[in-house]
Amino acid sequence: MKPLNIQDPEIYSLIEKETDRQNFNIELIASENFASKAVISAMGTALTNKYAEGLPGKRYYGGCQYVDLVEDVARERAKLLFNADWVNVQPHSGATANMAVYLTLMKPGETFLGFNLAHGGHLTHGSPVNFSGILYNAEFYGVDKETGRLNMDEIRDKALKVRPKMISIGASAYTRDFDYEGFRSIADEVGAFLWMDMAHTAGLIAAKLLNDPLPHCHVVTTTTHKTLRGPRGGMVLIGKDGENTMGKVAPKSGRLKNWSELFDSSVFPGAIGGPLMHVIAAKAVSFGEALQPSFKTYQEQVLKNIQALAKRLMELGYKLVSDGTDNHLILVDLRSKGLNGKIAEEVLEKAQITVNKNMVPYDTESPFVTSGIRVGSPAMTTRGLKEAEFTRIAELMDMVLSNPGNEEITYKVGAEVNELCSKFPLYNFVTV
Ligand SMILES: Cc1ncc(COP(=O)(O)O)c(C=O)c1O
């Protein structure tokens, strides 16, 4: 067997280029992070070869004695991290974890109430082009036009009107924390299940820096690669005493007797075939990292850094949706600057600053243009940047956005980005 650079120089060179891009760009995409070398190493192993359909101790394949132990470690660490009663670490992604929730709690055609996608919700919470909107009847709640925040009274009114079977919480571009107790009391009032998708904020929740959904929601899903800083993947969790806090008797389905068994069977065989054992090993490694005290320090710095960036941008005259943030991201409304999200994303990228265009609530632009950009601090905080550097990043962004397309300024900012990135090295390897 030859090393990758000899065996396949074409792919090796593309991996090299992408690693270089990550090393020398300011990464501000709120849903991205930089996994550790240990996490990346675990993924590049022989575990990718192993079929292990089923659960530890109950597989449909032989030879699972070691991957069983790997999955057990991942599950135990995840339970400890989130104080959960039960977890399934097999979903290949956040979308797959969410699919397992729908398969367990909803029948096709039934109604659920979710966070309006145009106000920060996610595709898998009822978009007409996603399975969640194709198979189920999605109704939406949104944020207040003036404050950019959710209004619990309006959500209650909507729930009383549409009588959903399930209420979903969770977003990809909402900057405020959620009132889980308030949501639970609405869910109980209308007899709905309550599901939180904490894909974005899981790391901050694990570090106890945001409200904890697990004691209040019937089920919680997450991705593992955003603030949680693991490999790309998903999982499903039930909080302490979850079997009882589900508050409803699990429907009997053959030999399956309780909620955790039902969710397990919705993951496999409901939503996936063979689990990705190399990724589950990497999940275990990342949960081990998240259980260290340094993870809390990291998450605290994520919050300090986004606050520094937000403060400087507001001083420079930028309007932020909800006028700030409780979490790791901000949403910049560019309308007052005469820009749209598409142009902003493009000109910033030329100066080696990576963000994504994003709809702002009540946006009049299309999703391909948008009026805003979403900016997050998790990735650059992993590299070691602190408040001073994030303040400077706000100034660099402003230089580019105030002079869109100006080549001299783009070059100047790009040179400073290179210098900053060199001071905070990331990966010194291409393959591990
Ligand atoms: C809230 C939320 N849920 C689910 C997902 C889907 O995760 P994945 O891309 O792993 O399928 C995302 C991804 O951005 C998300 O923000």
The ligand as an ORCA input file, in Angstrom:
! r2SCAN-3c Opt
* xyz 0 1
  C     -30.239     23.590     13.437
  C     -29.645     22.623     12.475
  N     -30.150     21.387     12.406
  C     -29.661     20.473     11.555
  C     -28.616     20.770     10.727
  C     -28.192     19.730      9.714
  O     -26.975     19.180      9.988
  P     -26.199     18.369      8.841
  O     -25.678     19.371      7.898
  O     -25.150     17.626      9.609
  O     -27.199     17.437      8.233
  C     -28.037     22.033     10.767
  C     -26.918     22.357      9.864
  O     -26.579     23.433      9.568
  C     -28.582     22.991     11.662
  O     -28.090     24.242     11.714
*
